[in-house]
Amino acid sequence: MFRLHRCIGIAIPVLSGGIAAAFVTGCAGGSAGGTLASGRTVTANSDSLFLRSQFTKDSATIRTAGKQIVVAPKSLIVDGVPVAKIEEETKDVQVNVKNGNVTFQADGADVETAADH
């Protein structure tokens, strides 16, 4: 399992009768991933500053952008609501969260999900 959070700080000179330094921070979100005991790899990418993940034998729970996302053996669940089914034999699941929208890929293919999650 790994976690990566990227933030970039840039100092910008400001001219206004003198020179002052302004500090601007831009954050690009983070990612986490791991391999479950079942052999399935789960990777999460989010543009949110907060990303927490927990991996068990056969599932992964990701908390980010105010959402709880569960990759279960046969389903993908967002905030307690199943949004898609996946094959138990799926080896790789990608979870992407951008602007509060959650999308999934299973073994490299986009997963169609129920509306509004």
PLY file of the C-alpha trace (Angstrom):
ply
format ascii 1.0
element vertex 117
property float x
property float y
property float z
element edge 116
property int vertex1
property int vertex2
end_header
0.00 0.00 0.00
1.26 3.48 -0.73
0.00 7.00 -0.26
1.10 10.03 -2.15
-0.04 13.62 -1.67
1.38 16.32 -3.86
1.40 20.00 -2.98
3.39 22.66 -4.73
4.38 25.92 -3.10
5.41 28.85 -5.26
6.69 32.23 -4.09
5.49 35.10 -6.30
6.89 38.63 -6.08
4.21 41.30 -5.86
4.98 44.84 -7.03
2.95 47.52 -5.31
5.14 50.42 -4.24
7.65 47.81 -3.03
8.33 44.13 -3.33
6.58 41.64 -1.12
6.47 37.87 -1.34
3.20 36.07 -1.59
3.04 32.35 -1.00
0.66 30.38 -3.17
-0.04 26.73 -2.56
-1.48 24.53 -5.27
-2.46 21.00 -4.37
-2.93 18.24 -6.88
-4.66 15.62 -4.69
-3.27 12.19 -4.05
-3.38 8.50 -4.69
-3.31 5.25 -2.73
-3.17 1.66 -3.76
-2.45 -1.87 -2.71
-2.94 -5.53 -3.41
-5.60 -7.43 -1.50
-4.94 -10.91 -0.12
-7.21 -12.17 -2.91
-4.63 -10.86 -5.43
-6.75 -7.94 -6.69
-4.94 -4.62 -7.08
-6.93 -1.50 -6.12
-5.67 2.00 -6.91
-7.45 5.25 -6.01
-6.72 8.70 -7.44
-8.44 11.81 -6.10
-8.21 15.55 -6.59
-9.29 16.00 -2.96
-6.76 16.96 -0.28
-8.07 14.13 1.93
-7.58 10.50 0.93
-7.68 7.59 3.32
-7.67 3.92 2.39
-8.07 0.63 4.20
-7.43 -2.78 2.66
-8.70 -6.13 3.96
-8.54 -9.67 2.61
-11.13 -9.13 -0.13
-12.14 -5.46 -0.16
-10.82 -1.91 -0.08
-12.45 1.12 1.52
-11.49 4.58 0.28
-12.58 7.83 1.92
-12.05 10.97 -0.13
-13.96 14.07 -1.27
-16.64 13.45 1.37
-17.39 10.00 -0.03
-16.87 6.44 1.14
-16.07 4.07 -1.71
-15.90 0.31 -1.25
-14.41 -2.09 -3.77
-16.02 -5.38 -2.71
-15.44 -8.80 -4.31
-18.44 -8.48 -6.67
-19.55 -4.85 -6.43
-18.53 -1.20 -6.28
-20.27 0.81 -3.56
-20.39 4.59 -3.08
-21.79 6.00 0.19
-23.48 2.69 1.01
-25.19 2.37 -2.38
-24.08 -0.34 -4.84
-23.38 1.44 -8.15
-21.94 -1.41 -10.25
-21.21 -5.11 -10.31
-17.81 -6.52 -11.18
-16.58 -10.05 -11.73
-15.02 -11.66 -8.68
-12.07 -12.61 -10.90
-11.30 -8.94 -11.70
-7.58 -8.43 -11.05
-7.25 -4.63 -11.21
-9.69 -1.88 -10.11
-8.98 1.82 -10.59
-11.05 4.36 -8.63
-10.91 7.96 -9.85
-12.48 10.91 -8.05
-12.50 14.28 -9.81
-14.67 17.25 -8.83
-16.68 14.92 -6.58
-17.49 12.48 -9.42
-16.47 8.85 -8.96
-15.53 6.68 -11.94
-14.14 3.16 -12.08
-12.10 0.96 -14.38
-11.91 -2.82 -14.02
-9.05 -4.61 -15.78
-8.54 -1.49 -17.93
-12.17 -1.12 -19.09
-14.51 1.67 -17.99
-17.23 0.44 -15.61
-20.76 1.69 -16.23
-22.29 2.83 -12.96
-25.72 3.78 -11.67
-26.45 7.50 -12.05
-25.69 10.15 -9.43
-22.97 9.05 -7.10
0 1
1 2
2 3
3 4
4 5
5 6
6 7
7 8
8 9
9 10
10 11
11 12
12 13
13 14
14 15
15 16
16 17
17 18
18 19
19 20
20 21
21 22
22 23
23 24
24 25
25 26
26 27
27 28
28 29
29 30
30 31
31 32
32 33
33 34
34 35
35 36
36 37
37 38
38 39
39 40
40 41
41 42
42 43
43 44
44 45
45 46
46 47
47 48
48 49
49 50
50 51
51 52
52 53
53 54
54 55
55 56
56 57
57 58
58 59
59 60
60 61
61 62
62 63
63 64
64 65
65 66
66 67
67 68
68 69
69 70
70 71
71 72
72 73
73 74
74 75
75 76
76 77
77 78
78 79
79 80
80 81
81 82
82 83
83 84
84 85
85 86
86 87
87 88
88 89
89 90
90 91
91 92
92 93
93 94
94 95
95 96
96 97
97 98
98 99
99 100
100 101
101 102
102 103
103 104
104 105
105 106
106 107
107 108
108 109
109 110
110 111
111 112
112 113
113 114
114 115
115 116
